[in-house]
Amino acid sequence: MSPKNKIALVFISTGLISAIALSLVLPEEKLILALSSPSALIGAGLAQWSSNKEDE
């Protein structure tokens, strides 16, 4: 596995873990506002994973 994919997996897993933790702790009204950060982490990981450019 390339370093690029390892970094992408870190972003994705961090976003998923933090989203799950927030959904367990926060009430429904505040959850919508709080999920933007985990969504951004998952998006960054997916963008890194799907990028065609190989940095070495």
Backbone as CSV, one residue per row, in Angstrom:
resi,resn,N_x,N_y,N_z,CA_x,CA_y,CA_z,C_x,C_y,C_z
1,MET,0.853,-1.176,0.000,0.000,0.000,0.000,0.896,1.234,0.000
2,SER,0.556,2.150,-0.863,1.373,3.349,-0.993,1.143,4.289,0.195
3,PRO,2.114,5.161,0.453,1.944,6.138,1.545,0.719,7.030,1.348
4,LYS,0.406,7.336,0.084,-0.763,8.166,-0.210,-2.039,7.480,0.271
5,ASN,-2.136,6.185,0.041,-3.321,5.448,0.465,-3.382,5.291,1.977
6,LYS,-2.227,5.182,2.626,-2.208,5.088,4.089,-2.719,6.375,4.718
7,ILE,-2.292,7.500,4.162,-2.756,8.801,4.663,-4.249,8.939,4.434
8,ALA,-4.724,8.496,3.270,-6.150,8.564,2.974,-6.946,7.723,3.963
9,LEU,-6.458,6.547,4.299,-7.151,5.689,5.264,-7.184,6.313,6.647
10,VAL,-6.135,7.026,7.015,-6.118,7.711,8.310,-7.199,8.785,8.347
11,PHE,-7.303,9.571,7.280,-8.336,10.612,7.219,-9.728,10.004,7.282
12,ILE,-9.963,8.960,6.496,-11.286,8.347,6.445,-11.654,7.736,7.793
13,SER,-10.726,6.980,8.381,-11.041,6.325,9.654,-11.215,7.346,10.784
14,THR,-10.421,8.401,10.784,-10.582,9.440,11.798,-11.950,10.120,11.669
15,GLY,-12.341,10.405,10.448,-13.649,11.015,10.234,-14.788,10.115,10.665
16,LEU,-14.688,8.825,10.354,-15.747,7.896,10.743,-15.830,7.727,12.251
17,ILE,-14.689,7.594,12.902,-14.676,7.419,14.363,-15.228,8.653,15.063
18,SER,-14.808,9.833,14.616,-15.303,11.045,15.270,-16.797,11.252,14.994
19,ALA,-17.276,10.885,13.812,-18.703,11.017,13.521,-19.520,10.066,14.398
20,ILE,-19.042,8.853,14.571,-19.753,7.901,15.431,-19.763,8.386,16.876
21,ALA,-18.623,8.885,17.346,-18.555,9.375,18.721,-19.494,10.564,18.930
22,LEU,-19.526,11.477,17.968,-20.425,12.633,18.087,-21.892,12.206,18.075
23,SER,-22.207,11.215,17.257,-23.608,10.796,17.187,-24.067,10.121,18.473
24,LEU,-23.145,9.565,19.224,-23.502,8.942,20.493,-23.658,9.964,21.618
25,VAL,-22.948,11.079,21.516,-22.884,12.043,22.614,-23.882,13.187,22.448
26,LEU,-23.988,13.721,21.240,-24.778,14.942,21.036,-26.248,14.650,20.770
27,PRO,-27.112,15.582,21.170,-28.523,15.447,20.808,-28.722,15.737,19.314
28,GLU,-29.853,15.350,18.810,-30.128,15.449,17.379,-30.021,16.874,16.836
29,GLU,-30.449,17.854,17.615,-30.456,19.241,17.133,-29.041,19.755,16.867
30,LYS,-28.099,19.377,17.696,-26.731,19.881,17.559,-25.877,18.990,16.663
31,LEU,-26.355,17.817,16.358,-25.571,16.865,15.586,-25.345,17.320,14.145
32,ILE,-26.327,17.976,13.562,-26.206,18.424,12.172,-25.056,19.408,12.025
33,LEU,-24.925,20.320,12.959,-23.835,21.297,12.896,-22.482,20.661,13.194
34,ALA,-22.464,19.661,14.060,-21.198,19.068,14.488,-20.623,18.083,13.480
35,LEU,-21.409,17.595,12.553,-20.920,16.585,11.618,-20.179,17.151,10.411
36,SER,-20.038,18.455,10.322,-19.328,19.022,9.171,-17.839,18.705,9.207
37,SER,-17.243,18.701,10.379,-15.808,18.402,10.478,-15.484,16.953,10.126
38,PRO,-16.193,15.957,10.678,-15.922,14.589,10.251,-16.194,14.370,8.761
39,SER,-17.200,15.055,8.226,-17.491,14.930,6.797,-16.343,15.481,5.959
40,ALA,-15.749,16.564,6.426,-14.607,17.138,5.718,-13.408,16.193,5.754
41,LEU,-13.187,15.524,6.882,-12.085,14.561,6.977,-12.299,13.388,6.027
42,ILE,-13.500,12.880,5.984,-13.792,11.759,5.087,-13.640,12.203,3.632
43,GLY,-14.113,13.393,3.314,-13.968,13.917,1.958,-12.519,14.101,1.557
44,ALA,-11.704,14.580,2.482,-10.277,14.753,2.185,-9.599,13.401,1.951
45,GLY,-9.984,12.422,2.746,-9.419,11.090,2.560,-9.814,10.480,1.236
46,LEU,-11.080,10.626,0.868,-11.537,10.083,-0.409,-10.898,10.812,-1.590
47,ALA,-10.705,12.115,-1.464,-10.036,12.867,-2.530,-8.587,12.424,-2.675
48,GLN,-7.925,12.188,-1.561,-6.540,11.727,-1.591,-6.465,10.327,-2.206
49,TRP,-7.407,9.490,-1.857,-7.426,8.112,-2.351,-7.635,8.074,-3.862
50,SER,-8.528,8.926,-4.357,-8.896,8.864,-5.771,-8.035,9.736,-6.663
51,SER,-7.119,10.472,-6.102,-6.293,11.345,-6.932,-5.374,10.496,-7.812
52,ASN,-5.201,10.924,-9.029,-4.384,10.169,-9.988,-2.904,10.500,-9.882
53,LYS,-2.589,11.586,-9.248,-1.206,12.050,-9.165,-0.452,11.257,-8.125
54,GLU,0.640,10.647,-8.511,1.480,9.881,-7.580,2.646,10.757,-7.136
55,ASP,2.645,11.133,-5.872,3.750,11.926,-5.327,4.782,10.992,-4.711
56,GLU,6.027,11.218,-5.046,7.079,10.384,-4.473,8.135,11.219,-3.834
